[in-house]
Amino acid sequence: MSSRADLVLVTSRSFGSGSDDPAPRLRAAGLEVVKAGPDHDSAEVAAALPAARAWIAGTAPITARHLAAAPRLRVIARYGVGIDSVDLAAAAAREIVVTNTPGANSEAVAEHALALVLATIRQVVAGDHATREGRWRTPPGRELGALTVGVIGFGQVGRGLTRRLVEGFSTRVLVHDPYLPAADVEACGARRVDLDALLAASDVVSLHAPAGSGIRFDAPTLARMKPDAVLINTARGELVDEPALAAALSDGRLAGAAVDVLATEPPGASPLFAAPHCIVTPHAAAQTLEAIDRMGAMASADVLRVLAGDSPLHPVAAR
């Protein structure tokens, strides 16, 4: 790798693929931009780390081993909001600044969650397949205005989905988030309840909890859902026990599911691929042109600030 300029390693899948590529701004500041695949164990990542001063990173893990191979690294800019993939303690020990892009993709993810809800309850994918196979009739769907949707996790994405449901469809929304006062939830037209009450009453359950929240939809939790309910996951793959969900769908104990995140990404295989009434999308919720531009701009701005000796706008504290 060249040593003529400070090097910025970029491993996010979509960096620069929107309508406003931030790479020229980095180069204008005298930085060399080197793109590598999203797999952080690839040879091209290993080759770039010794010279890297900044790392604009996607969702793959960043471990102490990576940091040990990057003696010049000063900033890790997570391209997105989740920081569970970064060893924050190891970064803090090395005095490496970690940033993220809060709010940059919240609207995009909320829209994708709504799209998955509608596609599932209206059997859009099943109807497409049936029509192509010469079967013109499919079972009736459901209307959102007649349903109760449970939202688990009431951060910006959970709030965005709730706003769309309440204002757009007059849907009854129940929220489980033990860290928020009930008044904050009620101000959005929803009602805060405990997890048991949400599972018992919800026709659709949409997951928006962060990693490490203690939420896990394993077989016992899935059994507490209504037998004709639908599960949506646009948050984290670790929140769902994929074999248990596949079994619940195969046994007819749930009406459907739609997930944008999987336990292993990219997946070699998943039991959900063969499960009936299940939609799987490729971690695409945040991938809109607008969100890509916002994430790129925010990540790049913090890289430039840190390398110039200034404080970042969106720092992440070590846990």
N, C-alpha and C positions, 0 to 999 in steps of 0.2 A: 504493500500500500504506500501511497505517496506520503512524504513527510513535509511537503512544501506548505501545507495549510492544515489548520485544525480540522479534524475529520468528524463528521456527523454520520453515525450509522443509523439507517432507517430500516426497520423490519416490520413496519405496519403494512398489511395487505393493500390498503386503499390510499395510502399517503400520496397526494398529488394527482389522484384520479378524478377529482371533482372539477369544478370550473375555474378554480383559483389555485394553481400549483404553488406551494410556498417555497419550493426548492430554490428558485431564482433569488428570493430574498436572503436565504441562507448563504448562497454563493456570493451575493453582492457584499455580504459582511466578511468575505474572505474565507469562508468555510468550504471544505470539500464534502460533498454529499455522496455517500456510498450506500446504495440500496442492496439489501440482502433478503432472502426468503424469510417467511414468518417462523420457520423452525429454528429456534435459537441454538440448536446443536449442529447446525450445518457447517461445512468447511468454510464457506464464505463469511459467516459470522465470526468464526474463530480467527480468520485471517484479518478481519477489520478491527477486532477488539484491542489489540495492543496499541493502535494509533488513535483510537476513538476518544474524543473529548466530550462528545454528547451522544446519547442514544435515544432516538424516537422509536418507541417500542410498541408492538402490538400486544396480543394476549398471552403469548407463550411465556413460560417461566423465565425469570431472571434470578439466578442463584448466586450464592457466594463464590461458586466456581467461576461463573462468568466475570464477576467483579475482580477476582484475583488475576484474571487474564487481561484486565483493562486498567493498567496503572495510571493512565492519563485521564480517565473518565471523571468528569465533574458533574454531569447532570443526566438523569434518566427522565425523559418526558414520556409518560404513559399516554398513548394516543387513544383516549377513551377515559372512562371514569373509574373502572375497577383497578384496584391496586393489589389485590390478593396474590397476583402472580409475581410480585416483586419482593425479594428478601429485604424488607425495609431495615431490619436491624443490621444486616451486613452493609447496606448502603450507608447508614448512619455512622457505623464504625469507620468507614472510609471517608466520611464527610462528603459523600456524593449526594447532591440535591435530587429529590424525587418530586416530580410534578404530575398532574393529570389535567383533564379537560372537563371539569364539572359543568353539566348542563348543555354541553355542545351537541350531544346526540339524544337528549331526553325526549324531545318531541318526535324524533324519528322512531325511537323504540316504542313510545306510546302508540304511535300510528300502526306500527307493525303488530303490536299486541292486539289492537283492535281488529286489524285485518285477519289475524289468525282466529280470533273469536268468531268473526262473521263467517269466515271460510269453513269453520268447523260446524257451527250450529246450522248453517245453510247447506252443508255437505257439498261445497263447491267442487272440491277435487274428486269426490266420489261421483258427482253428477257428470263431470267432464269425462271420466273414465267410462262410465256407463253409456254415455251418448256415443263415444267413439266405438264401443263394442256392440252397438245396435240395440241397447236397452234404453228405451226412451223415458221410462218412469223410474223415479227414485222416491224413497220415503219422504214425508213432509219434514221441513225444517222448523226452526223456532224463531220467534221474534224477540229482539233484545228488550223491547219495552215490556214484555211479559215475564222477563227473567230476573233473577237475583244473581249478581256477580260479586264474588268475593275477591278482594284485592289484598294480597299479603305483601306488606312493605309499602310505605307511603312516602317514599322519596319523590323526586321530581318526575320519574316515569310513572309511578303509581298514581300520583296526583294528575298527571296528564291523561292517563287512561280514564280515571274517574271523571274528570271534566268532560271528556268526550262522551262517556256513557250517560252521564246525568243530563247534560245540556243537549246532546244530540238525539238521545233515544229514550229519555225519561226512565232509565234503568234504575232499579233499586240496587245500591252498592253498599256492601259491608266491607269494613277494613279491619285488618289485624296488623297492628304495629304498636308494640308495648312502649315504645319510646316517645310517642306523641300524645299530648293531651287530647281528650275527646273533642274539645272545642275546635281544634285545628281540622279534624276530620269533618265535623259537622258543618264547618264553614264552606266545605266543598260539596255539600249536599249529600254526604254519606254518613254512615253510622259506624262507630268503632265498637268491635265486639272481640271476645276472646276466640282463640283458634277453633275450639270445639263448636262454638255457636256458628262460626263462619262455615265450617265444613258441613255441618248438618243442614244449613239453609241454602247454600249456594248451588245454583244450576251450572255456573261457570266459576272456576277458581283460576286466577291469574297471578303468577309468582313474580314478585319484584323485590325480593329480599336480597341483601348482599351476602357474599360468602362469609362464613363464620357466624351466621345468624342463629344457628341451631335448627333451622327449618330443614326438614328432610321428609320428602314424600316417599316413604317406604311402604311395605305392604300394610302394616297396621294403620298408618295415616290414610292411605288410599281407601281402606275399608271404611273409614269414617265419613267419606264423601257420599253424597246422594248416588244411588245406583245408576241414574241416567245423567250424571254430571259430566262436565268437560274440564280437562286440565290444560292450562296454557303456561308455557315456561319460556320467557325471553330474558331471564335473569342470569342464572348460573347452572351449568350442567350438574354440579354436585348436589343441587337441591332435590333431585329426582333419582330414585332407584329405578334405573331403566328396565331391568328384568322384571321387577315388581309391577311397573306400569304396563309393560307388554303383556304380562299375565292377566292383569285386570281388564285390559282391552280384549284380549282373546277370550276370556271367560264371560264377557258381556257385563262385567261389574261396573264399567264406565262406558258412557256413550261415545266418547272421543277424546283426543288429545292433539295438541299442536305444540311443537318445541322448536326453538331457534338455537338452542344450545345443547351440547351433548357432553357426556363425561369425558370423552377423549375427542380432541379436535386436531386435525381432521380425522374423522372416524374411519378405521379400517372396516368396522362392522358395528352394528348396534342392534339389540333385540327389537328396537322400535321400528326398524326397517321392514320387518315381517309382520308387525302388529296391525290388526285391522283398525280402521277409523283413526289413523294417526298421520298427521302432516309433519314433515321435518323440513326445515329450511336451514341454509348453511351459514348460521351466525350472521344473518344479513340485516338484522333489525336496525342497526345504526348506519347502514350503508345507503344513505341518500346523498345526492350531490351537495345539499345544503349542510348536512351534518359533517360530511367529509371536509368541506371547506372550513367549517368552524373548528373542528378538531385539529386540522393541519395548522391553521393560523394560531390557535392558542398554544399548541405544543412548540411550534417554531418560535413564537414570541418569547416563551419562557427559556428556551435554549439560548437565544440571543441575549436575554437579560443576564442569565447566570454566567455565560462566558464573558460578558462585559463587566462582571463584578457587581451586578445589581441583584436585588432580591427578586425571586420569581413572583408572578401574580397568582399562581395556583400551586403553592407548595403542599406536599403531603408529609404529615408528621410520622415519625417512626412509632410503632406501637409498643 
